[in-house]
Each structure stands twice: as structure tokens, then as C-alpha cells.
């Protein structure tokens, strides 16, 4: 169910018809800090983990 939706999303992003702004990037070792930042509203928009 989600795969076609994600495929569409990534196709639109690759084509430039939408833009996904990533506000904050965290490493997996910073998961506790990411949780704290999200919980205390210190981040806006998308936050992602980099692998």
C-alpha cells in the first residue's frame, strides 16, 4: 500500500515538482538527542537519521 505512494513522492521530488526541506539530520548514535529535540520542540520541519 505505501510503496506506490512513496514511489510517487520520490519521483515528484526527483523531478523538482516538490521540495522536501530537511531541517535537522541526526546520526543513529544521536537518537536520544533527536528524541529530546523533537519532544521539546527544538526542531521544525523534517528531521531524519543518516545511516
C-alpha positions, 0 to 999 in steps of 0.5 A: 500500500505505501510503496506506490505512494512513496514511489510517487513522492520520490519521483515528484521530488526527483523531478523538482515538482516538490521540495522536501526541506530537511531541517535537522539530520541526526546520526543513529548514535544521536537518537536520544538527542533527536528524541529530546529535540523533537519532544521539546520542540527544538526542531521544525520541519523534517528531521531524519537519521543518516545511516 
